[in-house]
Amino acid sequence: MSSRHGTGDLNGISFSSNYIKPIKKNLSYLITIGGSTHQGKNELIYNLNGKDIDGSILYTTSGIQLGFGLDYNLIKIKKHKFNVRLIPFIRYQSTSIPDVSTILYPPITELPLPVIYFEQFRPSETIAAGLESNLIYNLTLFNTVSLNLIASFQFDTNGDTLRGLGIGLVKTFN
């Protein structure tokens, strides 16, 4: 699934694997394990002795989560289904994004290249509780194989939000 993290400035991917068990006609519970990784950069190109140097600051935020939730079938027409899911979860996350990054350029430092320093005020590793919601269109391709189109939104107690659009392949076991 293609997803965006935070304010939308971190592009990345997310993935999940689900176990779904019917409770009633249109209601199922599900257990899900998934994760995501998002990356970005602050570009910094400078010239040193006539050569362009890429000193860009690269950063990554990645996490893994475990959830237990409900799947409700809104509409079912022949091979087509529309479902909605609500999934409370616990998420472990690690980030390399500093709280503050400062670049001091040669006129200030009197050095021939930029000097970068970072400040970190918050933990780089966190555990948070959150809620994920999904809107899913499901098309049955064969008797036990179907295709999902998924729109997802989640937030957690760490203040992070993730939004995503994706495709899923579903195999049903009887």
Backbone as ProteinMPNN parsed JSONL, in Angstrom:
{"seq_chain_A": "MSSRHGTGDLNGISFSSNYIKPIKKNLSYLITIGGSTHQGKNELIYNLNGKDIDGSILYTTSGIQLGFGLDYNLIKIKKHKFNVRLIPFIRYQSTSIPDVSTILYPPITELPLPVIYFEQFRPSETIAAGLESNLIYNLTLFNTVSLNLIASFQFDTNGDTLRGLGIGLVKTFN", "coords_chain_A": {"N_chain_A": [[0.839, -1.153, 0.0], [0.587, 2.181, -0.834], [1.559, 4.889, 1.118], [1.239, 7.802, 3.279], [2.924, 9.618, 5.764], [2.452, 11.383, 8.819], [2.32, 14.823, 8.217], [2.043, 14.39, 5.582], [4.356, 14.641, 4.246], [6.133, 12.576, 4.196], [6.705, 9.971, 2.173], [5.93, 6.525, 1.555], [5.656, 2.976, 2.179], [3.192, 0.631, 3.273], [2.151, -2.388, 4.929], [0.197, -5.328, 5.571], [-1.061, -8.233, 7.266], [-3.882, -10.22, 7.641], [-6.122, -11.984, 9.793], [-9.288, -13.179, 9.553], [-12.431, -13.766, 11.012], [-15.753, -14.794, 10.841], [-18.466, -13.494, 12.828], [-21.181, -12.861, 12.931], [-23.777, -12.607, 10.408], [-23.038, -10.287, 8.758], [-20.824, -9.377, 10.1], [-17.498, -9.528, 11.267], [-14.625, -10.517, 13.218], [-11.235, -9.398, 13.403], [-7.751, -10.052, 13.352], [-4.785, -8.352, 13.043], [-1.519, -7.888, 11.738], [0.986, -5.642, 10.974], [2.99, -3.212, 9.196], [5.02, -0.299, 8.482], [7.096, 1.791, 6.447], [8.633, 4.858, 5.966], [10.171, 7.492, 4.161], [12.307, 10.367, 3.748], [13.929, 13.487, 2.764], [16.09, 16.255, 3.434], [17.267, 18.334, 1.192], [20.612, 19.11, 0.433], [22.952, 20.572, -1.341], [26.192, 21.388, -2.118], [29.12, 23.227, -3.2], [32.405, 22.216, -3.365], [35.663, 22.936, -3.811], [35.231, 23.164, -6.597], [33.67, 20.951, -7.116], [30.488, 19.453, -7.079], [28.777, 18.531, -4.181], [26.726, 16.183, -2.614], [25.172, 16.615, 0.233], [22.867, 15.887, 1.483], [20.334, 15.48, 3.999], [19.168, 12.528, 5.103], [16.288, 10.73, 6.159], [14.293, 8.401, 8.079], [11.224, 6.88, 9.041], [9.88, 4.19, 10.662], [7.669, 1.476, 11.484], [5.954, -1.105, 13.387], [2.938, -2.887, 13.912], [0.243, -4.264, 15.915], [-3.05, -5.334, 15.775], [-6.515, -5.635, 16.794], [-9.686, -5.99, 15.663], [-12.872, -5.001, 14.161], [-14.765, -6.017, 11.312], [-17.08, -4.903, 9.076], [-19.583, -5.781, 6.806], [-20.886, -3.744, 4.523], [-22.284, -3.657, 2.04], [-23.27, -6.209, -0.216], [-23.172, -7.477, -3.35], [-23.551, -9.869, -5.569], [-20.491, -10.554, -6.883], [-19.301, -8.45, -5.636], [-18.275, -6.509, -2.841], [-18.569, -4.156, -0.174], [-16.783, -3.081, 2.516], [-16.242, -1.95, 5.886], [-13.776, -1.202, 8.293], [-12.757, -1.096, 11.686], [-10.031, -0.778, 13.721], [-8.475, -1.056, 16.64], [-5.112, -0.606, 17.802], [-1.717, -1.47, 18.8], [1.382, 0.132, 18.475], [4.788, -0.008, 17.644], [7.39, 2.229, 17.009], [10.113, 3.688, 15.23], [12.219, 6.435, 14.632], [14.372, 8.49, 12.653], [14.268, 11.157, 12.434], [15.282, 14.314, 13.371], [14.393, 16.623, 16.036], [15.21, 19.246, 15.725], [17.155, 20.559, 13.148], [20.054, 22.165, 12.2], [21.744, 24.162, 9.886], [24.827, 25.47, 9.335], [26.388, 27.767, 7.349], [29.34, 28.322, 5.229], [30.14, 31.213, 5.38], [29.518, 31.843, 8.049], [30.843, 29.938, 9.659], [33.417, 29.952, 8.736], [34.536, 27.784, 7.549], [35.179, 25.591, 4.716], [32.895, 24.19, 4.031], [29.398, 23.33, 4.655], [28.21, 23.103, 8.056], [26.454, 20.822, 9.988], [24.158, 20.408, 12.6], [22.28, 18.528, 15.019], [19.352, 18.407, 17.108], [17.7, 16.622, 19.606], [14.724, 16.21, 21.249], [12.636, 14.59, 21.902], [11.829, 11.081, 22.421], [13.347, 8.735, 20.157], [12.379, 6.258, 19.695], [9.211, 4.833, 20.084], [6.216, 3.638, 21.731], [2.869, 3.273, 21.023], [-0.713, 3.603, 21.331], [-3.477, 3.223, 19.097], [-5.898, 3.945, 16.47], [-7.138, 2.455, 13.605], [-8.801, 2.926, 10.518], [-10.568, 1.504, 7.801], [-11.755, 1.539, 4.468], [-13.098, -0.652, 2.235], [-13.201, -2.071, -0.972], [-14.186, -5.054, -2.369], [-13.587, -7.491, -4.762], [-14.599, -10.522, -5.976], [-12.633, -12.833, -7.569], [-12.14, -15.535, -8.173], [-13.398, -18.634, -6.83], [-12.178, -18.813, -4.222], [-10.477, -16.661, -4.177], [-9.887, -13.207, -4.082], [-9.861, -9.646, -4.813], [-8.817, -6.714, -3.216], [-9.478, -3.243, -2.926], [-8.224, -0.644, -1.117], [-8.759, 1.977, 1.176], [-7.2, 3.785, 3.67], [-6.906, 5.114, 7.0], [-5.192, 6.219, 9.84], [-4.489, 6.992, 13.294], [-2.509, 7.809, 16.203], [-1.549, 7.704, 19.738], [0.87, 8.925, 19.878], [0.712, 11.05, 18.29], [0.96, 10.705, 15.604], [-0.123, 10.349, 12.199], [-1.291, 8.236, 9.601], [-1.951, 7.809, 6.217], [-3.373, 5.992, 3.532], [-3.526, 4.319, 0.324], [-4.328, 1.354, -1.352], [-3.805, -1.969, -2.754], [-4.985, -5.242, -2.323], [-4.494, -8.754, -2.178], [-6.585, -11.449, -1.649], [-6.938, -14.533, -0.051], [-9.131, -17.073, 0.625], [-9.723, -19.497, 3.083], [-11.397, -22.466, 3.617]], "CA_chain_A": [[0.0, 0.0, 0.0], [1.282, 3.459, -0.823], [1.02, 5.65, 2.241], [1.89, 9.041, 3.698], [3.073, 9.673, 7.221], [2.464, 12.726, 9.404], [1.643, 15.876, 7.461], [2.017, 13.998, 4.179], [5.651, 14.906, 3.641], [6.918, 11.346, 4.152], [6.116, 8.913, 1.361], [6.44, 5.207, 1.889], [4.781, 1.831, 1.96], [2.723, -0.093, 4.45], [1.736, -3.75, 4.611], [-0.449, -6.015, 6.695], [-1.607, -9.567, 7.081], [-5.074, -10.274, 8.483], [-6.897, -13.198, 10.028], [-10.669, -12.711, 9.707], [-13.348, -14.837, 11.411], [-17.13, -14.291, 10.961], [-19.186, -13.577, 14.099], [-22.573, -12.876, 12.494], [-23.919, -12.57, 8.952], [-22.256, -9.218, 8.134], [-19.825, -8.888, 11.043], [-16.372, -10.424, 11.544], [-13.518, -9.915, 13.956], [-9.986, -9.627, 12.699], [-6.459, -9.819, 13.989], [-3.913, -7.874, 11.983], [-0.154, -7.468, 12.033], [1.435, -4.884, 9.818], [4.07, -2.263, 9.414], [5.207, 0.727, 7.464], [8.358, 2.517, 6.423], [8.509, 6.112, 5.226], [11.468, 8.15, 4.076], [12.342, 11.712, 3.183], [15.249, 14.098, 2.85], [16.293, 17.692, 3.291], [18.338, 18.391, 0.207], [21.715, 20.038, 0.664], [23.99, 20.427, -2.358], [27.138, 22.499, -2.036], [30.278, 23.09, -4.064], [33.675, 22.209, -2.649], [36.793, 22.849, -4.75], [34.733, 22.985, -7.954], [32.917, 19.704, -7.24], [29.205, 19.46, -6.375], [28.688, 17.509, -3.139], [25.378, 15.953, -2.079], [25.217, 16.447, 1.686], [21.465, 15.842, 1.905], [20.009, 14.808, 5.251], [18.183, 11.478, 4.839], [15.654, 10.261, 7.388], [13.33, 7.307, 7.94], [10.348, 6.515, 10.148], [9.332, 2.853, 10.417], [6.983, 0.913, 12.636], [5.214, -2.356, 13.273], [1.782, -2.797, 14.803], [-0.64, -5.407, 16.106], [-4.397, -4.841, 16.043], [-7.652, -6.537, 16.926], [-10.806, -5.112, 15.344], [-14.11, -5.484, 13.559], [-14.97, -5.832, 9.88], [-18.52, -4.923, 8.825], [-19.942, -5.819, 5.397], [-21.941, -2.764, 4.258], [-23.057, -4.032, 0.845], [-22.773, -7.368, -0.957], [-23.937, -7.704, -4.574], [-22.865, -10.909, -6.343], [-19.052, -10.657, -6.648], [-18.831, -7.166, -5.118], [-18.553, -6.216, -1.435], [-17.995, -2.958, 0.434], [-16.605, -3.309, 3.948], [-15.588, -0.935, 6.701], [-13.075, -1.814, 9.421], [-12.201, -0.294, 12.778], [-9.022, -1.644, 14.321], [-7.561, -0.533, 17.656], [-3.814, -1.271, 17.667], [-0.513, -1.043, 19.519], [2.407, 0.355, 17.456], [6.17, 0.35, 17.962], [7.899, 3.048, 15.914], [11.447, 4.261, 15.369], [12.429, 7.49, 13.646], [15.668, 9.167, 12.657], [14.023, 12.581, 12.195], [15.591, 15.122, 14.552], [13.445, 17.696, 16.332], [15.777, 20.461, 15.132], [18.416, 20.426, 12.42], [20.553, 23.498, 11.868], [22.85, 24.165, 8.932], [25.648, 26.678, 9.389], [27.077, 27.857, 6.065], [30.729, 28.791, 5.315], [30.413, 32.574, 5.878], [29.384, 31.888, 9.507], [31.823, 29.056, 10.321], [34.724, 30.147, 8.101], [34.984, 26.5, 7.008], [34.82, 25.547, 3.296], [31.697, 23.387, 3.799], [28.374, 23.542, 5.686], [28.241, 22.308, 9.283], [25.082, 20.472, 10.357], [24.01, 19.781, 13.911], [20.925, 18.078, 15.308], [18.891, 18.395, 18.493], [16.623, 15.648, 19.811], [14.039, 16.46, 22.517], [11.683, 13.5, 22.135], [12.423, 9.761, 22.153], [13.311, 8.305, 18.754], [11.604, 5.015, 19.68], [7.985, 5.009, 20.867], [5.124, 2.671, 21.682], [1.642, 4.064, 21.08], [-2.001, 2.979, 21.009], [-4.113, 3.997, 18.047], [-7.085, 3.424, 15.799], [-7.069, 2.419, 12.138], [-10.076, 2.716, 9.832], [-10.396, 1.107, 6.404], [-12.893, 1.368, 3.575], [-12.592, -1.682, 1.329], [-14.002, -2.65, -2.05], [-13.703, -6.408, -2.593], [-14.09, -8.135, -5.977], [-14.277, -11.943, -6.021], [-12.097, -13.224, -8.873], [-12.396, -16.965, -8.255], [-14.138, -19.116, -5.662], [-11.504, -18.51, -2.95], [-9.514, -15.573, -4.385], [-10.508, -11.92, -4.393], [-9.001, -8.475, -4.882], [-9.278, -5.594, -2.399], [-9.004, -1.869, -3.068], [-8.288, -0.225, 0.28], [-8.431, 3.331, 1.628], [-6.9, 3.622, 5.089], [-6.491, 6.27, 7.8], [-4.973, 5.853, 11.237], [-3.821, 7.952, 14.168], [-2.118, 7.166, 17.459], [-1.319, 8.572, 20.893], [2.139, 9.614, 19.659], [0.414, 12.194, 17.435], [1.219, 10.371, 14.199], [-1.219, 9.916, 11.329], [-0.887, 7.582, 8.367], [-3.009, 7.682, 5.232], [-2.885, 5.13, 2.473], [-4.353, 3.689, -0.703], [-3.613, 0.153, -1.737], [-4.429, -3.137, -3.368], [-4.7, -6.451, -1.57], [-4.917, -10.038, -2.722], [-7.201, -12.18, -0.544], [-7.142, -15.97, -0.234], [-10.046, -17.586, 1.642], [-9.558, -20.909, 3.411], [-12.637, -22.985, 4.22]], "C_chain_A": [[0.895, 1.229, 0.0], [0.699, 4.296, 0.307], [1.842, 6.89, 2.517], [1.856, 9.11, 5.209], [3.057, 11.13, 7.671], [1.679, 13.715, 8.579], [1.577, 15.556, 5.972], [3.345, 14.205, 3.49], [6.561, 13.684, 3.592], [6.178, 10.29, 3.34], [6.705, 7.577, 1.768], [5.455, 4.12, 1.549], [4.327, 1.284, 3.31], [2.218, -1.453, 3.995], [1.024, -4.327, 5.819], [-0.887, -7.405, 6.269], [-2.737, -9.712, 8.093], [-5.608, -11.695, 8.614], [-8.304, -12.728, 10.35], [-11.572, -13.902, 9.999], [-14.745, -14.244, 11.568], [-17.696, -14.497, 12.368], [-20.68, -13.724, 13.816], [-22.589, -12.745, 10.984], [-23.017, -11.516, 8.294], [-21.114, -8.697, 9.002], [-18.762, -9.953, 11.314], [-15.413, -9.724, 12.493], [-12.254, -10.203, 13.177], [-8.804, -9.329, 13.605], [-5.516, -9.426, 12.86], [-2.525, -7.561, 12.527], [0.352, -6.774, 10.78], [2.558, -3.943, 10.178], [4.129, -1.244, 8.307], [6.623, 1.267, 7.552], [8.189, 3.711, 5.496], [9.857, 6.818, 5.246], [11.333, 9.534, 3.454], [13.756, 12.252, 3.244], [15.135, 15.613, 2.792], [17.506, 17.838, 2.39], [19.358, 19.465, 0.56], [22.81, 19.718, -0.35], [24.915, 21.637, -2.22], [28.346, 22.19, -2.91], [31.54, 23.201, -3.218], [34.792, 21.969, -3.655], [36.329, 22.533, -6.17], [33.929, 21.718, -8.171], [31.623, 19.812, -6.436], [29.129, 18.266, -5.429], [27.241, 17.412, -2.676], [25.51, 15.653, -0.59], [23.82, 16.378, 2.273], [21.291, 15.045, 3.191], [18.883, 13.824, 4.962], [17.588, 11.015, 6.157], [14.579, 9.233, 7.075], [12.505, 7.188, 9.211], [9.718, 5.177, 9.793], [8.662, 2.336, 11.678], [6.332, -0.415, 12.319], [4.077, -2.294, 14.282], [0.962, -4.075, 14.797], [-2.005, -4.867, 16.489], [-5.422, -5.947, 16.126], [-8.89, -5.68, 16.71], [-11.99, -5.817, 14.736], [-14.172, -5.115, 12.087], [-16.472, -5.951, 9.635], [-18.773, -4.837, 7.327], [-21.13, -4.888, 5.174], [-22.879, -3.217, 3.144], [-22.417, -5.263, 0.221], [-23.715, -7.602, -2.127], [-23.113, -8.635, -5.458], [-21.388, -10.98, -5.975], [-18.458, -9.403, -6.007], [-19.227, -6.985, -3.655], [-17.905, -4.884, -1.066], [-17.963, -3.178, 1.937], [-15.99, -2.08, 4.602], [-14.968, -1.648, 7.901], [-12.65, -0.745, 10.418], [-11.283, -1.201, 13.579], [-8.199, -0.871, 15.358], [-6.237, -1.3, 17.569], [-2.8, -0.724, 18.662], [0.597, -0.969, 18.477], [3.753, 0.694, 18.1], [6.706, 1.114, 16.762], [9.284, 3.583, 16.253], [11.636, 5.303, 14.27], [13.83, 8.072, 13.768], [15.496, 10.669, 12.421], [14.354, 13.37, 13.465], [14.492, 16.162, 14.794], [13.907, 19.016, 15.717], [17.036, 20.073, 14.373], [18.818, 21.822, 11.954], [21.739, 23.347, 10.93], [23.55, 25.515, 9.042], [26.508, 26.708, 8.128], [28.454, 28.506, 6.222], [30.933, 30.238, 5.786], [30.344, 32.681, 7.409], [30.53, 31.13, 10.182], [33.257, 29.29, 9.864], [35.365, 28.819, 7.687], [34.539, 26.427, 5.551], [33.544, 24.745, 2.992], [30.684, 23.646, 4.912], [28.579, 22.613, 6.886], [26.797, 22.087, 9.71], [25.095, 19.933, 11.78], [22.536, 19.556, 14.207], [20.635, 18.193, 16.795], [17.693, 17.458, 18.582], [16.021, 15.882, 21.191], [13.089, 15.328, 22.896], [12.368, 12.172, 21.858], [12.324, 9.402, 20.666], [12.579, 6.978, 18.596], [10.4, 5.187, 20.6], [7.077, 3.791, 20.745], [3.853, 3.475, 21.893], [0.432, 3.178, 20.818], [-2.657, 3.845, 19.942], [-5.341, 3.316, 17.497], [-6.899, 3.548, 14.295], [-8.471, 2.212, 11.595], [-9.787, 2.421, 8.364], [-11.743, 1.1, 5.704], [-12.392, 0.467, 2.458], [-13.637, -2.05, 0.289], [-13.373, -3.999, -2.363], [-14.384, -6.987, -3.824], [-13.641, -9.589, -5.965], [-13.845, -12.303, -7.434], [-12.388, -14.688, -9.162], [-13.104, -17.373, -6.977], [-13.502, -18.708, -4.333], [-10.472, -17.388, -3.068], [-10.26, -14.298, -4.747], [-9.468, -10.807, -4.327], [-9.614, -7.364, -4.041], [-8.676, -4.288, -2.893], [-9.26, -1.224, -1.713], [-7.939, 1.254, 0.416], [-8.291, 3.251, 3.14], [-6.517, 4.953, 5.726], [-6.279, 5.787, 9.225], [-4.283, 6.989, 11.978], [-3.464, 7.236, 15.461], [-1.806, 8.195, 18.537], [0.034, 9.277, 20.834], [1.939, 10.866, 18.8], [0.666, 11.937, 15.967], [-0.068, 10.008, 13.478], [-0.608, 9.257, 10.1], [-2.11, 7.454, 7.483], [-2.483, 6.821, 4.098], [-3.959, 4.67, 1.518], [-3.601, 2.452, -1.164], [-4.476, -0.906, -2.373], [-4.041, -4.345, -2.529], [-5.215, -7.676, -2.29], [-5.381, -10.885, -1.547], [-7.373, -13.641, -0.934], [-8.003, -16.449, 0.923], [-9.81, -19.076, 1.821], [-10.825, -21.383, 4.098], [-12.365, -24.132, 5.149]], "O_chain_A": [[1.859, 1.297, 0.762], [-0.521, 4.4, 0.44], [2.978, 7.022, 2.062], [0.882, 8.709, 5.847], [3.586, 12.005, 6.985], [0.509, 13.486, 8.269], [1.101, 16.374, 5.184], [3.465, 13.976, 2.286], [7.644, 13.744, 3.01], [5.145, 9.778, 3.771], [7.83, 7.501, 2.262], [4.542, 4.307, 0.744], [4.989, 1.455, 4.333], [1.897, -1.647, 2.822], [1.221, -3.876, 6.948], [-1.056, -7.702, 5.087], [-2.575, -9.37, 9.264], [-5.553, -12.491, 7.677], [-8.508, -11.972, 11.3], [-11.494, -14.927, 9.322], [-14.928, -13.297, 12.333], [-17.451, -15.517, 13.012], [-21.353, -14.586, 14.379], [-21.537, -12.77, 10.345], [-22.298, -11.841, 7.349], [-20.502, -7.681, 8.672], [-19.077, -11.119, 11.556], [-15.384, -8.496, 12.568], [-12.204, -11.141, 12.382], [-8.862, -8.476, 14.49], [-5.461, -10.102, 11.832], [-2.377, -7.038, 13.632], [0.166, -7.262, 9.666], [3.013, -3.891, 11.321], [3.388, -1.313, 7.326], [7.264, 1.204, 8.601], [7.67, 3.587, 4.386], [10.591, 6.749, 6.232], [10.377, 9.825, 2.736], [14.673, 11.575, 3.71], [14.217, 16.17, 2.188], [18.627, 17.507, 2.776], [19.003, 20.582, 0.935], [23.508, 18.712, -0.225], [24.454, 22.778, -2.208], [28.568, 21.047, -3.307], [31.718, 24.153, -2.458], [34.852, 20.91, -4.28], [36.953, 21.734, -6.868], [33.539, 21.428, -9.302], [31.638, 20.207, -5.27], [29.387, 17.13, -5.827], [26.604, 18.423, -2.382], [25.917, 14.556, -0.207], [23.604, 16.761, 3.423], [22.0, 14.069, 3.439], [17.773, 14.229, 4.617], [18.294, 10.916, 7.16], [14.03, 9.192, 5.974], [13.016, 7.371, 10.316], [9.092, 5.043, 8.742], [9.033, 2.704, 12.792], [6.178, -0.801, 11.161], [4.222, -1.726, 15.364], [0.972, -4.852, 13.842], [-2.125, -4.051, 17.403], [-5.228, -7.044, 15.603], [-9.135, -4.746, 17.474], [-12.109, -7.042, 14.779], [-13.702, -4.057, 11.669], [-17.073, -6.979, 9.949], [-18.256, -3.948, 6.651], [-22.249, -5.197, 5.582], [-24.101, -3.17, 3.283], [-21.194, -5.365, 0.133], [-24.898, -7.887, -1.94], [-22.098, -8.229, -6.024], [-21.052, -11.417, -4.874], [-17.241, -9.307, -5.851], [-20.362, -7.267, -3.27], [-16.84, -4.531, -1.573], [-18.995, -3.432, 2.557], [-15.312, -1.282, 3.955], [-15.555, -2.578, 8.455], [-12.241, 0.355, 10.045], [-11.697, -2.257, 14.057], [-7.31, -0.106, 14.984], [-6.232, -2.501, 17.296], [-2.996, 0.326, 19.274], [0.754, -1.891, 17.677], [3.845, 1.555, 18.974], [6.504, 0.698, 15.621], [9.586, 3.889, 17.406], [11.258, 5.08, 13.119], [14.397, 8.134, 14.859], [16.484, 11.378, 12.229], [13.769, 13.12, 14.519], [13.759, 16.532, 13.877], [13.091, 19.807, 15.246], [17.883, 19.345, 14.891], [18.012, 22.558, 11.384], [22.622, 22.517, 11.148], [22.933, 26.565, 8.863], [27.27, 25.775, 7.872], [28.715, 29.164, 7.229], [31.864, 30.467, 6.559], [31.03, 33.514, 8.002], [31.115, 31.611, 11.152], [34.203, 28.87, 10.531], [36.579, 28.738, 7.498], [33.604, 27.133, 5.171], [33.151, 24.63, 1.831], [31.049, 24.123, 5.987], [29.059, 21.488, 6.743], [26.01, 23.031, 9.787], [25.936, 19.104, 12.131], [21.664, 20.279, 13.724], [21.533, 18.093, 17.631], [16.792, 17.495, 17.743], [16.721, 15.768, 22.198], [12.779, 15.135, 24.072], [13.37, 12.126, 21.145], [11.338, 9.728, 20.005], [12.198, 6.61, 17.485], [10.535, 5.625, 21.742], [7.161, 3.023, 19.787], [3.763, 4.268, 22.831], [0.536, 2.138, 20.167], [-2.426, 5.053, 19.885], [-5.771, 2.267, 17.977], [-6.547, 4.611, 13.782], [-9.244, 1.423, 12.138], [-8.885, 3.005, 7.763], [-12.752, 0.699, 6.285], [-11.391, 0.769, 1.809], [-14.797, -2.306, 0.612], [-12.167, -4.085, -2.597], [-15.611, -6.976, -3.923], [-12.442, -9.868, -5.946], [-14.597, -12.105, -8.387], [-12.828, -15.04, -10.257], [-13.379, -16.526, -6.127], [-14.21, -18.3, -3.412], [-9.675, -17.186, -2.151], [-11.146, -14.301, -5.601], [-8.351, -11.002, -3.85], [-10.812, -7.102, -4.145], [-7.496, -4.235, -3.24], [-10.385, -1.251, -1.213], [-6.955, 1.727, -0.153], [-9.164, 2.71, 3.818], [-5.894, 5.806, 5.094], [-7.093, 5.032, 9.757], [-3.596, 7.823, 11.388], [-4.033, 6.193, 15.784], [-1.8, 9.4, 18.283], [0.311, 10.143, 21.664], [2.871, 11.647, 18.603], [0.594, 12.863, 15.16], [-0.985, 9.434, 14.066], [0.451, 9.663, 9.621], [-3.177, 7.042, 7.937], [-1.308, 6.897, 3.739], [-5.144, 4.634, 1.852], [-2.384, 2.489, -1.347], [-5.691, -0.765, -2.511], [-2.901, -4.455, -2.078], [-6.259, -7.631, -2.94], [-4.659, -11.029, -0.56], [-7.887, -13.952, -2.009], [-7.643, -16.252, 2.084], [-9.71, -19.824, 0.849], [-11.279, -20.764, 5.06], [-13.295, -24.683, 5.738]]}, "name": "protein", "num_of_chains": 1, "seq": "MSSRHGTGDLNGISFSSNYIKPIKKNLSYLITIGGSTHQGKNELIYNLNGKDIDGSILYTTSGIQLGFGLDYNLIKIKKHKFNVRLIPFIRYQSTSIPDVSTILYPPITELPLPVIYFEQFRPSETIAAGLESNLIYNLTLFNTVSLNLIASFQFDTNGDTLRGLGIGLVKTFN"}
